[in-house]
Amino acid sequence: MERDGNCSIAGDKSHPDALIDGEDSILSSTMFLDHVGEVTLTFSSDGLSWKLVDPLVNDNSICLGIKRSSKVPTEINLADIYSVEFIDYGLIYLSNLSHATKNLLGIDEPNLYRFTVHGVLRKEPKTSPWVLATYTFGHNDLQTCKTWVNQLNASLNLEVGRPRNLLVFVHPRSGKGSGCITWEAVAPIFSRAKVKTKLIVTERAGHAFDVMSSITNKELSSYDGVVAVGGDGFFNEILNGFLSPRLKAPVPLTPSDFVHLARDSHGSLVHDVNETVEEDPDKSEEDFPLITSSNQIGSISNSDAGDKDPEFASLNEQFRFGIIPAGSTDAIVMCTTGYRDPITSALHIVLGKRVHLDVAQVIRWKTTPRSEVEPCVRYAASFAGYGFYGDVISESEKYRWMGPKRYDYAGTMVFLSHRSYEAEVAYLEVDSNETNLTPKGSRQSSLIREKRSPNNSERYICRVNCRVCMPSQATPGISCPTPSLCTENAKWKSSKGRFLSVGAAVISCRNEKAPDGLVADAHLSDGFLHLILIKDCPHASYLWHLTQLTLKGGNPFNFKFVEHHKTPAFTFTSSGKESLWNLDGELFQAHQLSAQVFRGLVSLFASGPEA
């Protein structure tokens, strides 16, 4: 192979071939790929691909004439590229061969004009996190490199849904106090992708809530979304700050004998605006990001569900939330991206991924048995739990000095105490045809059957491009969760007795200790809650139930003392003096409450778990 003094290929064109519209290829040039060698680089509507010009010289997967399997990528989809930048003049390494081998083969490494393509490398198996990929190409002609950079950036600008301006909240004390370190690790990704970020490092409990609830819709609409660098509780704080002052939601459905609501002359639920709760300055923001006060009471009304605030609807349609995991559990990130990995989450954000997420509205009607009816609204994106779940959060407060390990210790102490509580739970009965939204013939990655209920229809695990969660079947926003059930004739069922725990999972709640989560077949956006009632039982039986949660493929519902109901709404009334709930990892005291789920109410920068 002959090269001239400038290391260009003899007979090669100095400028890339520009092909007319309608052709598969847009650009094609002979380039040098760093650490690989001389390649023919082609850009088409699908992305970039390259092929070695002389494999015998450049391909180090060939040794003594024997072809070894090569793991070097030869293409990258446009959807996986987040940045292309020109990096001026410099050295290009032609291969990974040793210096002696290069001298033997007469390989000279040239100085060329270079540009770098930044993207995502998705390794096999699909359970592996996303990896940053960098490909540096070189050419001896400056204009050729600039043409490639301009063309690629022009194509990236046409990619729909990629953010350009984000509001970022960093929780400095999240998890092991690594919030700021985590952000510093992923910030260069946003910078390379030319995403502007306004950074707010929270200074106290409720700081993010106050900012989100007080910012005007006009200012908020200047951002493409909000990113939380922290755990599930921190995201819950931001979500409540966004929804509480803006969402005008209908009152949840309740049984006719549930509670006598207090209303003002306009039909809205009454709340004492003078109610305040003192803030403990020593509490960690990770533990209590929400401060109960009159300013945090969401707007609820008895108007028709279709009467939406047009300004909120418009804002919510284009707005997305992102989570960079830095918490103790990070269940929401695990369920929406499949990995508890900051790099993977950051790449989902800059690439503009989108998935709809159900949100549960929880209304506390009474704090204690003797208190007045004073509705207080909270929103949860993953889980609401009572009994064991609330006790663990309460007990862990005594051991905050232990960090995230306090939850393991508190969980053990609560398990050993084996407390049960008298309560009544009512739930809206759902026809099996309503819960099985996936066509029987559709192909999904996996499915499971509930052994306790052989008559139940097949249910599918939520994955990327899940048909159950597709927007075409869901109607994101403020709507009745399951319209056919939201009538005056809706049928309620109740369960009364002593419970070790009452849980309502919005999503599967996968985490490192529960690989399938609390409910393996829960979906991100199907408009249903999974109500899990654990009746009082022997200590050993409860331990076996908890053990099933830690097993991949376990069946935690295959017990007589466990009830599992798929429902869009439920109510709860305690028979005790006090009642502590766990909402997305945060304490919430409620003697009497009702809950409903809004299908696909918000959107996240995510695509769903791949495996």
N, C-alpha and C positions, 0 to 999 in steps of 0.2 A: 504494500500500500504506500503510495507516494503522498507526501505532504510538502507544501511550500514552506517558506521560512516563517510564516505566521501561523503554522499548524492548521491551516484550513485544508480540507480534503481537495485533492486535484479534481477539478471538474465540478465541485460543489458550488451551489449558489450562495452568495453572501447574504441574501435576504430570504426569508421564509416564503414558501409558496402560499399565496392567498387564493383560496378557491371560492367560487361563486356560491351564493346561497342555494341551498337544496342539496349540495354535495355533503357526504358524510364527514369529510375532513375539512377543517377550517384552516389549519396551519400544518406545515410539515417541514422540518429542517434536520440537518445532521448536526448533532450537539455532542458535547462531552458531559457525561453524568458523573459527578464526583464519586470516587471510590468504586466506580463500575467500569467506565470506559466510554468509547465512542458509540453513540446510539443514534438511531433515527427516531426523532421525537415527533409525535403526531397529536394534534389537538382536534377532537371532534365534539359533537354536541353532548356526548356522554362524559368526556373528560380527557385526561392525558394518558398516552400509552407510549412505550418506547421499546425498541428492539436493538440488540447489539449488532453493529455493522460487521464486525469480524470476531465471532465467538471464540475462535481458536486462540486469538491473541488476548482478548479482553475478559473472557469469561473464566473466572477462577474456580468455577464448578467443574472444569475439565482438567483432569490430571493424567498425564501420560496417555492421552487419547481416550480415556475412560470418562464418560459423562456421569457426573454425580447429580443427585436431585438438588436443584437450586431453590432457595427460599427468598431470593432477592425479588421484590415486587417489580412488575413490569407495567403497571397501570395504576391510576387513581381516578376515581369518579369525581366529577365536578362538585357533586353534593358533599364530598368529603374534603374539599379544599377550603380552607378558611382565610388564607392569606397568600399573596404573591408579591415579592419585593425584589427590586434591583439592588445588588450589593457591590457594584463597581468592579474594579479590575483586581484579579488575584489568581492564586494557584489552584488548579484543579488536579486532584489525585485520580489517575486513570484506572486504578484497580486497588484491591486489597492485597496484592502480591507483595512479597518481601522486597526490600531494596536490592538485594543480590539478584533475585529473579528478574526484576525490572531491567537491571543492567545487562543480564544475560540475553534478554529478549530485545534489548535496544529500545526500551520504552522511555521516552522523555516526557516528563510531566510539564505541561505548558501553563503559562499565565494567560488568562482569558477574561473577557467581560462575563459577569455571572449574574444569575437571578435564582432566587430560592422559592420553592413551592412548599408551603406549610399545610399539612393535612392530617388526616386520621388514618391510622393503621389498625384494622380490626383483626386481632389474632384469633386463631382457633385454639381451643374450643371457644364457643361463644360465651362461656362463663368468665372469660378473661376481660379485664377492663380495656377501654380504648387506650391506644398508645399514640403519642405525638410522632408524626412522620415528617421528615425534612428531606427534600430532594433539591440539590444544587446543580444547575445546568450551566455550561459555559460555551461561549462562541467567540471567535476572534473579531467579530463585527459588532460594534456598539449598537448600531441601529437595529440589527436583528434581535438582540436581547430586549431592547426597549419595545419593539413591535410585539414580541411575545408577552411581555409584562402588561402592556396596555390592553392586548386582546383578552388575556386571561382575567384581568381586573374588570374589564367591561362585562365579561360573562358572569363574573361573581356578583357584580352589582345588579344583575337581572335575577339572581336567585331570590325567590319570594320568601318573606318572613324572617330574614336575618336582621337582628337588632343593630341599631346604630347609636342608641343612647340609653343607658341604664342607670337606675338608682340602686346603689349597693349598700346594704347594711352589714356591718361586721360586728359579731358578738365576741369581744376579746376574751371573755371568760368561759366560752362554750367548751363542753367536753373537758379536756385536760388543759384548758386555757390556750388553745392553739388557733383561735380564730384569726388573729392577725397574721400568724405564720402561714396559715393555709391560704389566705388571700394573696400574700406576697408570692406564693408559689404559682398561683394561676393568673395573676395580673398580667404577665407578659403575653399570655394568649389573647386577652382582650385588646391589648395594645397593638399586637401584630394584626389582629382582625379589624383594626380601626374602629373599635367600639368605644365610644366615649362613656366614661363612668364617673358619676358623682358619688364619692365615698363618704359614708357616715359611720364612724366607729361609735357604738353606743356607750354611754357613760353611766347609765343607771337602769334600773328595772322600769319597763314601760316606755323607754325612750323611743324605740322604733314605733310602738303603737301611737304615741303622741304625734310623731311626725306624719305617719300615714293617715291618721284620722283628721289632722288639721290642714294638710296640704290641699289646695284647691284642685278640682277636677281639671281645670285648664292647665295648671302646672303639671299635674300628673300625666296628662295626655301628651306632654312633650317628651315623655319617656316611653320606650317600647316595653318596658317591664321593670320589675323590682327583683333584685337578687338578695337572698339571705345567706350569709356565711355563718353557719351555726347549726344547731340541731332542730329537731321536730318542734320543740317548745318555742324556739325563736321564730320559726316560720309561722307557728300558730299566732304569735303576737302580731306579726306583720299582716297576716291574713285577716285577723279580727280588726286591725286598724283600718284596713282597706274596706271591709264589708260593713262594719258596724254603723258608720254614719251615712252609708250610701245605699245599702240594700233595703228596699221596701218589700218585705216578704210577707206572705199570708201566714196567719196563725196555723200551727200544725194541727192536723186532724186529731181529735181525741174522742174517747167514748163519751156518751152523753152524760154519764154520771161522774166524770173525772174530776172537774173542778168548776166552781162558779167564778167566771172571769170578772175582774173589775175593769170597767171601761169608762172612758170619758164621753162627753156628748157627741163626739165625732166617730165613735166606734173603735177608736184605737185603745190599746191596752195602756193602763195607767201605771206610771212609775213615779216614785217619790224623787224628785230632782234634787232634794236636799241630802239624799243618802250619800255618805262618804265613808271610806275605810282608810285608816291610817296605813301608810307605807312603812315597812321595816327597812331602813337603809342598809341593814346588814345582810339582807337576803340576796342571794345570787340571782342574776338575771336569767340564768339557765333554769333555775328552779321555779321562779315566779315571774315570768315576763309580763303577765297581765295583772294589772292592779284593779280590783273591783271598785268601780266608782260610777257615779251617774253619767259621766262623760263617755263611758264605754258601753252603754246600753244601746243595742241595735234597734232599728226601727221595725216594728211589726204592726200589721194591720189586718183587718178582716175583709179587705177589698178583694176583688177577683184576682186570681193569680196572674192573669194576663195583663193587669194594669202595672206595667213596668215603668220605671223612671227612664225616659229616653236618653238622658245624658249619661246615666250609669250604664245602660245597655250598650251605648256606643263606645264608652270607655272600656268596658269589660270585654267587648268583642275583639279588640286589637291588643289588649293588655295581657302580658304573661308574667308568671312568677318563675324564678330560678332558685335552686338550692345548691350551694356548695357545701357538702357535708363536713361538719366539724363538731358534731355533737356526741352524745353518749350512745345513741342507738341508730339514728338516721334511717328510720323505717320508711319514711316517705320517699327518700332518694332510692333506697333499695327496691321499692315497688315501681318506681317510675323510670329508672334507668337500668336497673339490674345490678348495679355495683355501688359500693360505698367508697367511691374514689373521686377526689376533687378534680383531677384532670378530666376524667370522663364527663363529669357534670359540666365543667367549663366548656368542653367541646360541644356538648348538646346545646348549650346556650348560644355560643357564637355561630353555630351552624343553623340556628333558628328552628330547632325541632319543636314540635307542638303535640301535646296530648291533653285531652280534657280530663278534669278531675271532679268527682262528686264532692260535695261539701255537706256535712251534717249541721243543721241548725238545732241547737239545744236551748230550750227555754226553762229556766228555773222559775217555778211559780211560788214556791215557799221554801225558805231556808231551813226552818225548824217547824215542828208540829204546831207551835203556838204563834208563829209569825203570821203577819198579814200576807195577802196575795200581792206580791210585788214582782212582776216579771222582769227577769234579767236574761239577756240573750248572749250566747256565745256560739262560736262556729268551730268545728273540728274537721280536719282533713284526713285523719287516719283512724282515731279510736276514741270511744268514750266508755269508761269502765268503772264499776262500783264494787265494793267489798274488798276482795283481795287486791285488786288493781289500785283502788284508792288508798288502802292501808299501806301498800308498799311505798307510794309517794310520800305519804304522811310520815311513815317511820324513817324514811331516808333523810328527812330533814334533820334528824338528830346526829347524822354522821356526814354532814356536808364536807368536813375536813378530809374525808376519804376519797373525794372525787367520784368518778363514774362507778368505782367499785362499791360505793355505798348502796347502789340498787341491788347488787347481788346479795350483800349482807342483809339489807332490809327485807328482801324477798325471802331469804331463809328464815329470818326471825318471824315474819308474818305467817309463813307456811307452818312453822312449828306451833304457833299460837292457835291455828285452825279455827278462826272465828267465823261464825255464820250469822246472817242477819235476816230478820223477818221483813218481807216486802211483798208488794204486788206489782206485777209487770203485765201490761196489756199491749198487744201488737196487732197491727192491721194484717189480716189474713190475705195471702197472695195465692192466686191460682197458679198451679205448676206451669201452665202455658205462658204466664206473664214472666216468670223468673227465667225461663229458658229462651233467651232472646237470640241465641245462635242457631242457624239452620242446622238440621240434623246431619245433612250431607257435607257441611263445610269441613275443611281440613284445618285442624289446629295442631299445635306442637304436641299437646298431650291432653289427657282428660282423666277424670277420676269419677268414681261412683261412691255415693255414701252408703256404707254397708248397713247402717241402721235402717235406711229407708229404701228398700229395693224398688219401690214404685216411683222414686224420684227420676226425673229425666236426666239425660247425660249433661254434664256440666264441664265447661272447658276452662283451662288455665289461661289467664290474661297474658298476652304476649304482644310484641310489636305488630302493628296493623290488625289488632284484635277486632273481629267483626262485631262483637257485642258492644264495643266502645266506640265504634266508628261514628262520626258526626252525622252521617246520613240516617242512622237509626236513632241517635240521640238528638234532643233539642236543647242545647246548652242554654242555661239562663234560668230565670225565675219561672218555673212551671211546675204543675203538679207532677210529683215523681213518677207515678204510674196513672195516667189520665183516666183509664177505664175503671180504676178503683176509687177515684176521688169523687164519690157521690155520697148522698145522704144515706144510702143503703150499704155503705162500706161495712164489712163484717169484721168485728173485733173478737179476739180471743185473749184470755188472760191466764196467768200462772201465778199462784199465790203459795207462799211457804217460806222456808228458810233457805237462803242462798249463800254459798261461799263467795260467789261472784256473779255479777251481771255485766256482760260486755256487749258493745255494739261496734263492729268493725266496719269502717267505710271502705277500706281497701284490705288487702291480705295481711298487711303489717309484717312483711318479711324482714328478718334481721339476722345477724350473725349467729344468734343462739336459737332461732326458730327459722330454719331454712325455707320452710313452706309458709311461714307466718301463722297467724291464728286461724285463718280460713284460706286454704290453698286456692280455692276457685273463686275468690272475691275478685271483682273487676274494678278498674279505675273509674269507669263512667257508665254504669248500668242503671243508676237510679235506685239502688237497694242498699239497705243496711243488713249486716249479718248479726242477728241477735243471738248471743250465746249465754244460756242460763245454766249455771252449775249449782245443782241442788246440794244440800248438806249430805255428806257421804263419809265413810271411814277415811282415816288419814292415808292409808296405803292406796286406796282407790284414787284419791285425789293426786297422789304422787305419780301414779301410773298415767293419769290423764296429762299431767304436766310433762312427764317424760315423753309422751307421744308428740308433743309440740316441738321437742328438740330433735326429732328424727326426720330425715328426708323421706317423704312418703308415708309418714305416720298418720294415724287416724284418731285424732283427739275426740271425735264425736261418737265413737263406737262404745258408749257407756250408757247405762240406764239412767244415771243421774245427770246426764248432759242433754240439754235441749238446744237445737239449732234451728232458727227460723229466719227465712229471708223475707224482709219486710221494708216498706218505704217509711214507716212511722211506728213509734212506740211511746208508751207512757210508763212512768215509774212513781210509786208512792212507798216510802219507807214507813215501817211501823215502829221504828226506834226513835231515840231522842235526837240523834245527829246522823248525818249521811254525807260521806265524802266520795266525790267522783274524781276520776282521772280523765281529763280532756287533753289529748295529745301530749301527755306527760305533765300536765299542770293540774293542781288541786282546784276543785270546784265544789263548794258545799251546796247541797240541794236535797231537801226532804221530799220535794215533789217536782217532777219535771216531765216535759214532753219533748220529743225529738222527731225531726223529719229530715229527709235527704233531698237535696236539689241536684238533679242530674247534670253533670258537666258544667257546673256553675262557673268554675275558673279554668284557666289554661296554664300549663307548665311548659317550660323549656325542657322537654323530654320526649322520648319516643316509645316508652314502655320497655319492659325487660325483654332481652333477646332469648334468655333461657332460664 
